[in-house]
């Protein structure tokens, strides 16, 4: 089914002097659920681009697709790309929750998804299947992916699914689209551990780890998710901007200087806070709960798949990568990031991709400062396929 544009609630996001107007779309999935995603026509119109390269955007945690309008939609359009920013299940206004309530690890026999892997998460597999439905619906010949912060595990899972499909020789309609470039931007990978993370995130990741074995921990996480809904939907929007800035000032003390500068600027925080209202529009549970159970979990099965594929050696790895049509992987990291510490980026670069990824570290930047200030760089990486294709 073709996407249906939902235009009755026009939204604008702003980064400095750039205002992004979004269009929200919905795709009815084969299982009857709805997948929502956002495009940003204003960015494309400003840059007079044609033949745009599709770029999927996987948002952070907690978050939803509209955040792409703040961080990189304009930069992607400048480089000849079009952002398709997906709202993960239960996040945003209309993306349906997963529906099965099962976020625990399942073994090979218990996993009903296409990708039957030991230690696979059925909800993560469901989301990846949903993404492939969108790719098939759009009829893309090629596309790229940007995964920001908590979108990291989802990005790695899509890459693993793509490579598995290619290696197996499957001729599914969705598998004919070529995944060109993959950007992990401040991407979380909990297999690297939580050393260097802030105390709040350390507590959350520890709770998620305990959820795999403890019903009490799952109850605690679900309770936190339920309480977060009213906070985002009612309390934060009701407070004046000056009050929000004052309350956030206590958190700023633990942030690196570059993040402090961004978060203390009213021109940034105003749009940032207005976006937050729609993150948990469906109430916080089960959306935020399910998202945390995937984003904050270590040792996903897709990591092992990628380690094996990228771990093969040869005399000329660049030629091997080109011959096997492995997507180019770019890892972008702030050197002072305390949300997702640099150890996560290095773990992916060294252990998962065996240094066959491109590693970009910005020593003086933190988390939000790197994601926002370096969008031009990672947008260029994501859309590089368009330039190469145009030359050939």
C-alpha positions in Angstrom: 0.0 0.0 0.0 1.3 3.5 -0.9 2.0 5.8 2.0 -0.7 8.3 3.0 0.6 11.8 3.8 -0.8 13.3 6.9 -0.7 17.0 6.5 -3.3 18.2 9.1 -0.7 18.9 11.8 2.1 20.8 10.1 5.1 20.9 12.3 8.3 23.0 12.2 11.6 22.4 13.7 14.5 24.9 13.9 18.2 24.7 14.2 19.7 28.2 14.3 18.1 30.0 11.4 17.0 26.8 9.5 13.4 25.9 9.8 12.3 22.5 8.8 8.7 21.8 7.9 7.9 18.1 7.9 5.3 15.9 6.3 4.2 12.9 8.3 3.5 9.7 6.3 2.0 6.4 7.2 2.4 2.9 5.7 0.0 0.1 6.5 2.1 -2.9 7.2 1.4 -6.5 6.1 0.6 -7.4 9.7 -2.0 -4.6 9.9 0.1 -2.2 12.0 1.1 1.3 10.9 4.6 2.6 10.4 5.1 6.4 10.5 7.9 8.3 8.9 8.8 12.0 8.2 10.1 13.8 5.2 11.2 17.4 5.0 10.2 19.1 1.7 11.4 22.5 2.8 15.0 21.3 3.0 14.8 19.9 -0.5 13.1 22.9 -2.0 15.8 25.3 -0.6 18.5 23.3 -2.2 16.7 22.7 -5.6 17.6 19.1 -5.6 16.4 16.5 -8.1 16.9 12.7 -8.2 17.4 12.6 -4.4 19.2 9.7 -2.8 17.0 8.1 -0.1 18.5 8.2 3.4 16.7 6.3 6.3 17.1 8.0 9.6 16.9 6.0 12.9 16.2 8.3 15.8 17.8 8.4 19.3 16.4 7.2 22.6 13.9 8.4 23.6 13.0 10.1 20.3 11.0 10.0 17.1 11.6 10.8 13.5 10.8 14.5 13.6 14.2 15.1 15.4 15.9 14.6 12.0 14.6 18.1 11.0 16.7 19.6 13.8 19.9 17.7 13.3 20.5 16.7 9.7 17.6 17.0 7.2 19.0 20.2 5.7 22.5 18.9 5.5 21.4 15.7 3.8 19.4 17.8 1.2 22.4 20.0 0.6 24.2 16.8 -0.5 21.4 15.6 -2.7 19.6 13.3 -0.3 16.1 12.9 1.1 15.6 11.9 4.7 13.0 9.3 5.6 12.9 9.5 9.4 11.0 6.6 10.9 9.1 6.6 14.2 9.9 3.3 15.8 6.9 1.3 17.1 5.0 3.0 19.8 7.0 6.2 19.5 5.7 9.5 18.0 2.0 9.8 17.2 0.9 6.9 15.0 3.6 4.2 14.7 1.9 1.1 16.1 3.5 -0.7 19.0 5.0 -4.1 18.3 1.9 -5.8 19.7 3.3 -9.0 21.1 4.8 -7.6 24.3 7.8 -9.9 24.0 11.1 -8.2 24.3 13.1 -11.0 25.7 15.8 -13.0 24.0 14.5 -16.0 22.0 16.4 -19.0 20.7 16.5 -20.2 17.1 13.3 -22.3 17.4 11.3 -19.5 19.1 12.0 -16.7 16.6 9.3 -16.4 14.0 11.0 -13.6 12.0 12.7 -14.0 8.6 16.1 -13.8 10.3 16.2 -16.8 12.6 19.3 -16.1 14.7 20.2 -17.5 18.1 19.7 -14.8 20.8 17.6 -12.6 18.4 15.1 -10.2 19.8 11.7 -10.8 18.1 10.7 -7.1 18.4 13.9 -6.0 16.7 13.4 -8.5 13.9 9.8 -7.2 13.5 11.1 -3.6 13.2 13.7 -4.6 10.6 11.0 -6.5 8.6 8.9 -3.3 8.8 11.8 -1.2 7.4 12.2 -3.6 4.5 8.4 -3.2 3.8 9.0 0.5 3.5 12.0 0.0 1.2 9.9 -2.3 -1.0 6.9 0.1 -1.0 9.2 3.0 -2.1 10.8 0.9 -4.9 14.3 2.2 -4.2 17.2 0.9 -6.2 19.6 2.1 -3.6 19.6 3.9 -0.2 21.7 4.8 2.8 21.1 4.9 6.6 21.9 7.3 9.4 21.5 5.9 12.9 21.8 8.5 15.7 22.6 7.6 19.4 20.0 5.1 20.5 19.4 4.3 16.8 22.7 2.5 16.7 21.5 -1.1 17.4 18.7 -0.7 14.8 21.2 0.4 12.2 23.5 -2.5 12.9 20.6 -4.9 12.8 19.4 -3.6 9.4 23.0 -3.9 8.0 23.3 -7.5 9.2 19.9 -8.4 7.7 20.9 -6.8 4.4 24.2 -8.7 4.2 22.6 -12.0 5.3 20.0 -11.6 2.6 22.6 -10.9 0.0 24.8 -13.8 1.0 21.9 -16.2 1.0 20.9 -15.3 -2.6 17.3 -14.6 -1.7 15.3 -12.8 -4.4 12.8 -11.0 -2.3 11.7 -7.7 -3.8 13.1 -5.7 -0.9 16.5 -7.4 -1.2 17.1 -5.9 -4.7 17.6 -2.4 -3.2 21.3 -1.8 -2.6 22.4 -0.4 0.8 25.2 2.0 -0.1 26.4 3.8 3.1 25.8 3.4 6.8 26.4 6.2 9.3 26.6 5.5 13.0 26.4 9.0 14.7 27.1 8.9 18.4 25.7 5.4 18.1 25.2 3.3 21.2 26.5 -0.3 21.4 26.1 -1.6 24.9 28.4 -4.6 24.3 31.1 -2.0 24.9 29.9 -1.6 28.5 28.7 1.5 30.4 32.0 2.9 31.7 32.1 6.6 31.0 28.3 7.0 30.9 26.4 9.3 33.1 24.8 7.8 36.3 21.3 8.0 34.9 22.1 6.1 31.8 24.2 3.6 33.8 21.2 2.8 36.0 19.0 2.4 32.9 21.3 0.1 31.1 21.8 -2.0 34.2 18.0 -2.3 34.7 17.6 -3.4 31.0 20.3 -6.0 31.5 18.4 -7.4 34.6 15.1 -7.4 32.6 16.3 -10.4 30.6 16.0 -12.6 33.7 13.9 -10.6 36.2 10.1 -10.0 36.1 10.5 -7.4 38.9 13.0 -5.4 36.7 10.7 -5.6 33.8 7.9 -4.2 36.0 10.2 -1.4 37.2 11.2 -0.4 33.6 7.5 -0.5 32.5 6.6 1.7 35.4 9.3 4.2 34.5 7.9 4.2 30.9 4.4 4.8 32.1 5.4 7.8 34.2 7.5 9.3 31.5 4.5 9.8 29.2 2.7 12.4 31.4 6.0 14.2 32.0 6.7 14.6 28.3 3.1 15.1 27.2 1.9 17.5 30.0 4.4 18.7 32.5 7.3 19.9 30.2 4.9 21.7 27.7 3.1 23.4 30.6 6.3 24.9 32.0 7.7 28.3 30.6 10.9 28.0 28.6 12.7 29.9 31.4 11.7 27.3 33.9 12.8 24.4 31.6 16.2 26.2 31.1 16.6 26.6 34.8 15.8 22.9 35.6 18.1 21.8 32.8 20.9 23.9 34.2 21.5 21.4 37.0 22.1 18.7 34.3 24.4 21.0 32.4 27.1 20.8 35.1 27.9 17.3 34.2 28.0 17.9 30.4 31.1 18.8 28.3 31.4 22.5 27.4 30.2 22.0 23.8 27.0 20.3 25.0 26.5 23.0 27.7 26.7 25.7 25.1 24.0 24.0 22.9 21.7 23.2 25.8 21.8 26.6 27.4 20.9 28.4 24.1 17.2 29.4 24.0 17.2 29.2 20.2 18.1 25.6 20.4 16.2 24.6 23.5 12.9 26.1 22.4 12.4 23.9 19.3 14.1 21.0 21.2 11.5 21.1 24.0 8.6 21.5 21.6 9.7 18.3 19.8 9.8 16.4 23.0 6.1 16.7 23.5 5.4 14.2 20.7 8.0 11.6 21.6 5.6 9.8 23.9 2.3 11.0 22.4 1.0 7.4 22.8 1.7 7.4 26.5 5.2 6.1 27.0 4.3 2.5 27.4 4.9 0.2 25.6 6.8 2.3 23.1 9.6 3.6 25.4 9.8 0.3 27.2 10.2 -1.7 24.1 12.7 0.8 22.6 14.9 0.7 25.8 14.8 -3.1 25.8 16.5 -3.0 22.4 18.6 0.1 22.4 20.1 -0.4 25.9 20.8 -4.1 25.6 24.2 -5.7 25.0 25.2 -8.7 22.8 22.6 -8.5 20.1 22.8 -11.4 17.7 23.4 -9.1 14.7 26.7 -8.1 16.2 28.1 -11.6 15.8 26.8 -11.7 12.2 28.7 -8.5 11.3 31.8 -9.6 13.2 32.0 -12.7 11.0 31.3 -10.9 7.7 33.7 -8.1 8.3 36.3 -10.3 10.1 37.4 -12.1 6.9 40.9 -11.1 5.8 42.5 -10.6 2.5 45.6 -9.0 0.9 43.5 -6.1 -0.3 40.5 -5.5 1.9 39.2 -2.5 -0.1 39.0 -4.6 -3.2 37.3 -7.4 -1.4 34.8 -5.0 0.1 34.1 -3.6 -3.4 33.7 -7.1 -4.9 31.4 -8.2 -2.1 29.5 -4.9 -2.3 29.8 -4.3 1.4 28.2 -0.9 2.3 30.7 1.7 3.4 30.4 2.3 7.2 31.2 5.6 8.8 31.4 6.0 12.6 31.1 9.5 13.9 31.9 10.2 17.6 32.4 13.1 20.0 35.5 12.7 22.0 33.9 14.2 25.2 30.6 12.4 24.8 29.2 11.3 28.2 25.9 9.9 26.9 27.5 7.4 24.5 31.2 7.3 25.4 33.9 7.0 22.7 34.5 3.4 23.8 31.3 2.4 22.0 32.5 3.8 18.7 35.9 2.2 19.1 34.3 -1.1 20.0 32.2 -1.1 16.8 35.2 0.1 14.7 37.6 -2.5 16.1 35.6 -5.5 17.3 32.5 -5.5 15.0 33.9 -4.1 11.8 37.6 -5.1 12.4 38.7 -1.6 11.4 37.1 -1.8 8.0 34.8 1.1 8.9 35.7 4.7 8.6 36.2 6.3 12.1 35.8 10.0 12.6 36.3 11.4 16.1 35.9 15.0 17.1 37.9 15.5 20.3 36.3 18.7 21.6 32.6 17.7 21.1 30.1 15.9 23.2 26.9 14.1 22.3 24.3 16.6 21.1 27.1 19.0 19.9 28.6 16.4 17.6 25.3 15.2 16.3 24.2 18.8 15.4 27.4 20.5 14.5 28.9 17.7 12.3 25.7 16.9 10.3 27.3 18.3 7.1 30.1 15.7 7.5 28.0 12.6 8.1 25.4 13.8 5.5 28.2 13.9 2.9 29.2 10.3 3.9 25.7 9.1 3.7 25.1 10.5 0.2 28.5 9.7 -1.3 26.9 7.0 -3.4 24.9 9.6 -5.2 28.0 11.5 -6.3 29.8 8.3 -7.3 26.8 7.1 -9.3 26.5 10.4 -11.1 30.1 10.3 -12.2 29.9 6.7 -13.6 
